[in-house]
Amino acid sequence: MAIGESGRIVVDVGPEVKRELYAALAHKGSSLKDWFLDSAHRFCGDESKGLSLFDYDPNKAGGKAHPTTVPKSPYSVVSMFSGCGGMDLGFRGDFTFLGKKYEKNPFEIVWANDINPAACETYLRNLKHEIHCGDVTDFMKTAPANPDVLVGGFPCQDISVNGKMKGVNGTRSGLYKHMISAIRELKPKVFVAENVKGLLMKCNKKSLDQIIRDFNTLGYTLSYSLYNSADYGVPQTRERVFIVGTSSDLQPFVRPPAVHTKESWITAKSALNDLEKKAASIEFNHIWSAAKKSAEQGSRRLRPDRPAHTIRAECHGNIQFHYKLDRRISMREAARCQSFPDNFVFSSGIRHTERQVGNAVPPVLAWHIARAVMKCLG
């Protein structure tokens, strides 16, 4: 170790230790300087003066904890209104969609909840993680405090243009207030809330103002923006609002850059053409509704040269027709349009599956949001 006149301290460490230290610091969202200064201040304040800073043993120094090494654990995520797990899969990463690998992210889901038993069954089957099934108010007390991230796509039926337009004071969309309470109680470093494009409509201005006002009371740096899923590699022109809050000691959230332009959007045909000759399969969720044409989206047909329209949750009579075949698209095809990998299997029949698929956050879009959140954390 060398100490210069400027006060700089130079420590010669091996390349392996250096790589491990920087990797661990990156996971914890800290810098080498911050870690060293914190360690130095805590060490110098301790009564044990004869110890080396880098050999500091808390068992020999009054039992005080000291970060001589930084745990390599990933960032913790609490997930509310988890559904079948689209948002959570995107944050976790480590999946393949349409031949492209979406690498593993340094996030670990430590707590999840949804009220729908069929969605919980699908979640458990695919994410291999416990999910508390039932009313969020019954389980919120079991959520761990101080997670790195809290995520949730709060229900949107009262805001959606296809819903009853009761606004955030409606029974379903008013559930965002549970997110407010959870953030206030758990104090995550970052939170991500997702909702429908209708939230930005003129008729919902009062609802938007109320939501932003309520989130602003939490003391986070707030940003919200509209995303078109097709811009991020999802074969669907699904538009959703993401509200992101970051604590004051973090970098503000920066919207992830789009990876596609309208000219390069993934089309329905390129996403689904390999399934055209595949026989119906319950195990693969390749089953479809026999409902006849209905109003609104129910008479729509996919266009082979553009992405799918928004996949709806209540889609028995509204899900789109195939661009070529004389039938509506299957649940597997709908899941493809939502960017679920083919090994993500839905554990229910067509009615429950269509709701799970239609309510989900596209995992590929969530993956890009997660990468931007990761930058906030360091």
C-alpha positions as CSV (number, residue, x, y, z in Angstrom):
1,M,0.0,0.0,0.0
2,A,1.3,3.4,-0.9
3,I,0.1,6.8,0.4
4,G,0.8,9.9,-1.7
5,E,1.1,13.5,-0.6
6,S,-2.3,14.3,-2.1
7,G,-4.0,11.9,0.2
8,R,-4.5,9.2,-2.4
9,I,-4.1,5.6,-1.3
10,V,-2.9,3.1,-3.8
11,V,-3.5,-0.6,-3.0
12,D,-1.9,-3.4,-5.1
13,V,-4.4,-6.3,-5.3
14,G,-4.4,-9.3,-7.6
15,P,-6.6,-9.3,-10.8
16,E,-9.0,-12.0,-9.4
17,V,-9.7,-10.1,-6.2
18,K,-10.2,-6.9,-8.3
19,R,-12.7,-8.5,-10.6
20,E,-14.6,-10.1,-7.8
21,L,-14.7,-6.8,-5.8
22,Y,-16.0,-4.8,-8.8
23,A,-18.6,-7.4,-9.7
24,A,-19.9,-7.5,-6.1
25,L,-20.0,-3.7,-6.0
26,A,-21.9,-3.5,-9.2
27,H,-24.5,-5.9,-7.9
28,K,-24.9,-3.7,-4.7
29,G,-25.0,-0.4,-6.6
30,S,-22.0,1.0,-4.9
31,S,-18.6,2.4,-6.0
32,L,-15.2,1.4,-4.8
33,K,-14.7,4.8,-3.3
34,D,-18.0,4.7,-1.4
35,W,-17.2,1.3,-0.1
36,F,-13.7,2.2,1.0
37,L,-14.7,5.4,2.7
38,D,-17.6,3.7,4.6
39,S,-15.2,0.9,5.6
40,A,-12.5,3.4,6.7
41,H,-14.9,5.6,8.8
42,R,-16.4,2.6,10.5
43,F,-13.0,1.0,11.2
44,C,-11.4,4.2,12.5
45,G,-14.3,4.7,14.8
46,D,-13.9,1.3,16.4
47,E,-11.8,0.8,19.5
48,S,-9.8,-1.9,18.0
49,K,-6.8,0.0,16.5
50,G,-4.4,-2.8,15.9
51,L,-6.3,-4.5,13.1
52,S,-5.7,-4.1,9.4
53,L,-8.7,-2.7,7.6
54,F,-8.8,-5.6,5.1
55,D,-8.5,-8.3,7.8
56,Y,-11.1,-6.7,10.1
57,D,-12.9,-9.4,12.1
58,P,-16.2,-8.2,13.6
59,N,-16.0,-11.0,16.1
60,K,-12.8,-9.4,17.5
61,A,-14.2,-5.8,17.4
62,G,-17.2,-5.8,19.6
63,G,-19.3,-7.7,17.2
64,K,-19.7,-4.7,14.8
65,A,-20.6,-5.6,11.2
66,H,-18.1,-4.4,8.7
67,P,-18.3,-4.7,4.9
68,T,-14.9,-6.2,4.2
69,T,-16.6,-8.1,1.4
70,V,-19.8,-7.2,-0.4
71,P,-22.4,-10.0,-0.7
72,K,-22.9,-11.2,-4.2
73,S,-26.7,-11.6,-3.8
74,P,-28.8,-10.0,-6.6
75,Y,-31.2,-7.1,-6.1
76,S,-34.4,-8.1,-4.3
77,V,-37.8,-7.6,-5.9
78,V,-41.2,-7.6,-4.2
79,S,-43.9,-8.2,-6.8
80,M,-47.6,-7.1,-6.4
81,F,-50.5,-8.0,-8.7
82,S,-48.0,-10.6,-10.2
83,G,-50.5,-12.4,-12.5
84,C,-48.9,-15.3,-14.3
85,G,-45.5,-13.6,-14.0
86,G,-44.8,-11.6,-17.2
87,M,-43.2,-8.7,-15.3
88,D,-41.3,-11.0,-13.0
89,L,-40.0,-13.1,-15.8
90,G,-38.8,-10.0,-17.6
91,F,-37.0,-8.7,-14.5
92,R,-35.4,-12.1,-13.9
93,G,-34.4,-12.6,-17.5
94,D,-32.7,-15.8,-18.6
95,F,-35.2,-16.8,-21.3
96,T,-35.3,-17.1,-25.1
97,F,-37.9,-15.5,-27.4
98,L,-38.0,-16.0,-31.1
99,G,-34.4,-17.2,-31.1
100,K,-33.1,-14.3,-29.2
101,K,-31.5,-14.8,-25.7
102,Y,-32.5,-12.3,-23.0
103,E,-29.7,-12.7,-20.5
104,K,-30.2,-13.2,-16.8
105,N,-30.6,-9.9,-14.8
106,P,-29.3,-9.5,-11.3
107,F,-32.8,-9.5,-9.8
108,E,-34.3,-12.0,-7.5
109,I,-38.1,-12.2,-6.8
110,V,-38.3,-12.5,-3.0
111,W,-42.1,-12.1,-2.6
112,A,-45.0,-12.3,-5.0
113,N,-48.8,-12.1,-4.7
114,D,-51.9,-12.4,-6.9
115,I,-55.6,-13.1,-6.1
116,N,-56.3,-15.4,-9.1
117,P,-55.6,-19.1,-8.3
118,A,-55.2,-20.1,-11.9
119,A,-52.6,-17.3,-12.4
120,C,-50.8,-18.3,-9.2
121,E,-50.6,-21.9,-10.5
122,T,-49.0,-20.8,-13.7
123,Y,-46.6,-18.5,-11.9
124,L,-45.5,-21.3,-9.6
125,R,-45.1,-23.7,-12.4
126,N,-42.9,-21.4,-14.6
127,L,-41.0,-19.2,-12.1
128,K,-40.5,-21.9,-9.6
129,H,-41.1,-19.5,-6.8
130,E,-43.7,-19.3,-4.0
131,I,-46.5,-16.9,-4.6
132,H,-49.0,-15.8,-2.0
133,C,-52.4,-16.5,-3.5
134,G,-55.3,-14.3,-2.2
135,D,-56.2,-10.8,-1.3
136,V,-53.1,-8.6,-1.1
137,T,-54.3,-7.1,2.2
138,D,-54.1,-10.5,3.8
139,F,-50.5,-11.1,2.8
140,M,-48.8,-7.7,2.7
141,K,-47.6,-8.0,6.2
142,T,-45.4,-11.0,5.1
143,A,-43.5,-8.9,2.5
144,P,-39.9,-8.2,3.5
145,A,-39.0,-4.6,4.3
146,N,-36.4,-2.5,2.3
147,P,-36.4,-4.5,-1.0
148,D,-34.3,-3.0,-3.8
149,V,-37.3,-2.9,-6.1
150,L,-41.1,-3.1,-5.8
151,V,-43.1,-3.9,-9.0
152,G,-46.7,-4.2,-9.9
153,G,-49.2,-3.9,-12.7
154,F,-52.2,-2.7,-10.7
155,P,-55.6,-3.7,-12.2
156,C,-56.8,-1.3,-15.0
157,Q,-60.4,-2.3,-15.8
158,D,-61.9,1.0,-14.6
159,I,-59.4,3.0,-16.6
160,S,-59.2,1.0,-19.8
161,V,-61.0,2.3,-22.9
162,N,-62.6,-1.2,-23.0
163,G,-63.7,-1.1,-19.4
164,K,-66.4,0.9,-17.5
165,M,-64.3,4.1,-17.3
166,K,-65.0,4.6,-13.6
167,G,-61.4,6.0,-13.1
168,V,-59.1,5.3,-10.2
169,N,-62.0,5.4,-7.7
170,G,-63.5,2.4,-9.3
171,T,-63.3,-0.9,-7.4
172,R,-60.5,-2.5,-9.4
173,S,-58.2,0.4,-10.5
174,G,-58.4,1.8,-7.0
175,L,-56.2,-1.0,-6.0
176,Y,-53.2,1.1,-6.9
177,K,-53.6,2.5,-3.4
178,H,-52.3,-0.8,-2.0
179,M,-49.1,-0.1,-3.9
180,I,-48.9,3.3,-2.3
181,S,-49.3,1.8,1.1
182,A,-46.8,-1.0,0.4
183,I,-44.1,1.5,-0.9
184,R,-44.6,3.7,2.1
185,E,-44.3,0.7,4.5
186,L,-41.6,-1.3,2.7
187,K,-39.4,1.6,1.5
188,P,-38.0,0.0,-1.7
189,K,-35.2,1.8,-3.5
190,V,-37.1,1.8,-6.8
191,F,-40.7,1.0,-7.7
192,V,-42.3,0.3,-11.1
193,A,-46.0,0.5,-11.6
194,E,-47.7,-0.4,-14.9
195,N,-51.1,0.5,-16.3
196,V,-53.0,1.0,-19.6
197,K,-52.6,3.8,-22.2
198,G,-56.1,5.0,-21.2
199,L,-54.6,6.5,-18.1
200,L,-53.2,9.3,-20.3
201,M,-56.5,9.9,-22.1
202,K,-58.1,13.3,-21.5
203,C,-61.2,11.7,-19.9
204,N,-58.9,10.2,-17.3
205,K,-56.9,13.3,-16.5
206,K,-58.3,13.5,-13.0
207,S,-57.4,9.9,-12.4
208,L,-53.8,10.5,-13.7
209,D,-53.4,13.6,-11.6
210,Q,-54.6,11.7,-8.5
211,I,-52.3,8.8,-9.1
212,I,-49.2,11.0,-9.7
213,R,-50.2,13.2,-6.7
214,D,-50.4,10.1,-4.5
215,F,-47.1,8.6,-5.7
216,N,-45.4,12.0,-5.2
217,T,-46.3,12.0,-1.5
218,L,-43.8,9.1,-1.1
219,G,-40.7,11.3,-1.6
220,Y,-39.4,9.5,-4.7
221,T,-38.1,11.0,-7.9
222,L,-40.9,10.2,-10.3
223,S,-41.2,9.7,-14.0
224,Y,-43.9,8.2,-16.2
225,S,-44.0,7.4,-19.9
226,L,-45.9,5.6,-22.5
227,Y,-44.3,2.6,-24.2
228,N,-45.2,0.8,-27.4
229,S,-44.2,-2.8,-26.9
230,A,-43.4,-3.2,-30.6
231,D,-40.5,-0.8,-30.2
232,Y,-38.9,-3.2,-27.8
233,G,-39.1,-6.5,-29.8
234,V,-42.7,-7.6,-28.9
235,P,-44.8,-8.6,-31.9
236,Q,-47.7,-6.5,-30.7
237,T,-48.6,-2.8,-30.7
238,R,-49.5,-2.9,-27.0
239,E,-49.2,0.5,-25.4
240,R,-48.7,0.8,-21.7
241,V,-47.8,3.4,-19.1
242,F,-44.9,2.8,-16.7
243,I,-44.6,4.9,-13.6
244,V,-41.1,4.6,-12.0
245,G,-40.0,6.1,-8.7
246,T,-36.4,6.2,-7.5
247,S,-35.2,7.1,-4.0
248,S,-33.2,10.4,-3.6
249,D,-29.8,8.7,-3.2
250,L,-30.1,6.9,-6.6
251,Q,-29.7,8.0,-10.2
252,P,-33.1,9.0,-11.7
253,F,-34.7,6.5,-14.0
254,V,-33.9,7.0,-17.7
255,R,-36.3,5.5,-20.2
256,P,-34.6,2.6,-22.1
257,P,-34.0,3.3,-25.8
258,A,-36.2,1.6,-28.3
259,V,-34.6,-1.3,-30.2
260,H,-36.9,-1.2,-33.2
261,T,-38.5,1.4,-35.4
262,K,-41.9,1.1,-37.1
263,E,-40.1,-0.2,-40.2
264,S,-38.4,-3.0,-38.2
265,W,-41.2,-4.1,-35.9
266,I,-41.6,-7.9,-35.6
267,T,-44.6,-8.9,-37.7
268,A,-47.3,-11.4,-36.8
269,K,-46.3,-13.7,-39.6
270,S,-42.6,-13.8,-38.6
271,A,-43.6,-14.5,-35.1
272,L,-46.3,-17.2,-35.8
273,N,-45.6,-18.8,-39.2
274,D,-44.0,-21.9,-37.8
275,L,-47.3,-22.7,-36.0
276,E,-49.5,-22.6,-39.1
277,K,-49.3,-26.4,-39.6
278,K,-49.1,-27.4,-36.0
279,A,-52.0,-29.5,-34.8
280,A,-54.0,-28.4,-31.7
281,S,-52.3,-29.3,-28.5
282,I,-53.6,-28.7,-25.0
283,E,-50.1,-29.4,-23.5
284,F,-48.6,-26.6,-25.6
285,N,-51.6,-24.3,-25.1
286,H,-52.1,-24.4,-28.8
287,I,-55.9,-24.2,-28.5
288,W,-58.3,-21.6,-29.8
289,S,-61.7,-20.1,-29.3
290,A,-64.5,-21.1,-31.7
291,A,-66.4,-17.9,-31.0
292,K,-67.9,-16.2,-34.1
293,K,-67.3,-12.6,-35.0
294,S,-68.2,-10.0,-32.5
295,A,-68.1,-6.2,-32.1
296,E,-64.9,-4.1,-31.8
297,Q,-61.8,-6.2,-31.8
298,G,-63.8,-9.4,-32.3
299,S,-63.9,-9.0,-36.0
300,R,-60.2,-8.0,-36.4
301,R,-57.8,-10.2,-38.3
302,L,-54.1,-10.2,-37.9
303,R,-52.1,-8.6,-40.7
304,P,-49.1,-10.7,-41.7
305,D,-47.0,-7.6,-42.4
306,R,-47.5,-5.9,-39.0
307,P,-47.5,-6.8,-35.3
308,A,-50.7,-8.0,-33.6
309,H,-53.1,-5.5,-32.1
310,T,-53.4,-5.4,-28.3
311,I,-54.1,-8.9,-26.8
312,R,-57.1,-8.5,-24.5
313,A,-57.8,-10.3,-21.2
314,E,-61.5,-10.9,-21.9
315,C,-60.8,-12.2,-25.3
316,H,-63.1,-15.2,-25.9
317,G,-65.2,-13.2,-28.4
318,N,-62.6,-10.5,-29.0
319,I,-59.3,-12.2,-29.7
320,Q,-58.0,-11.7,-33.2
321,F,-58.4,-14.0,-36.2
322,H,-55.3,-15.6,-37.7
323,Y,-53.9,-13.7,-40.7
324,K,-54.1,-16.8,-42.9
325,L,-56.1,-19.6,-41.2
326,D,-59.9,-19.7,-40.8
327,R,-59.8,-19.5,-37.0
328,R,-59.0,-17.2,-34.1
329,I,-55.4,-17.3,-32.9
330,S,-54.5,-19.9,-30.3
331,M,-53.5,-19.2,-26.8
332,R,-49.9,-20.2,-27.7
333,E,-50.0,-17.7,-30.6
334,A,-51.4,-15.0,-28.2
335,A,-48.6,-15.8,-25.8
336,R,-46.1,-15.4,-28.6
337,C,-47.6,-12.0,-29.4
338,Q,-47.1,-11.2,-25.7
339,S,-43.4,-12.3,-26.0
340,F,-43.7,-15.3,-23.7
341,P,-41.2,-18.0,-24.5
342,D,-42.6,-21.3,-25.7
343,N,-41.5,-23.2,-22.6
344,F,-43.7,-21.0,-20.5
345,V,-46.8,-23.2,-20.1
346,F,-50.1,-22.0,-18.8
347,S,-51.7,-24.4,-16.3
348,S,-55.3,-24.0,-17.2
349,G,-58.0,-24.2,-19.9
350,I,-58.6,-21.6,-22.5
351,R,-60.8,-19.2,-20.5
352,H,-58.3,-18.8,-17.6
353,T,-55.3,-18.8,-20.0
354,E,-56.7,-16.0,-22.2
355,R,-57.1,-13.8,-19.1
356,Q,-53.6,-14.6,-17.9
357,V,-52.0,-13.9,-21.3
358,G,-54.1,-10.7,-21.9
359,N,-53.4,-9.3,-18.4
360,A,-49.7,-9.8,-18.5
361,V,-46.9,-7.4,-19.0
362,P,-44.9,-8.6,-22.0
363,P,-41.7,-10.2,-20.6
364,V,-39.5,-8.7,-23.3
365,L,-40.7,-5.2,-22.5
366,A,-40.3,-5.8,-18.8
367,W,-36.7,-7.0,-19.5
368,H,-35.8,-3.7,-21.0
369,I,-37.4,-1.8,-18.1
370,A,-35.4,-4.0,-15.7
371,R,-32.2,-3.1,-17.5
372,A,-32.9,0.6,-17.1
373,V,-33.8,0.0,-13.4
374,M,-30.5,-1.8,-13.0
375,K,-28.6,1.3,-14.1
376,C,-30.4,3.3,-11.4
377,L,-29.1,0.9,-8.8
378,G,-25.6,1.2,-9.9
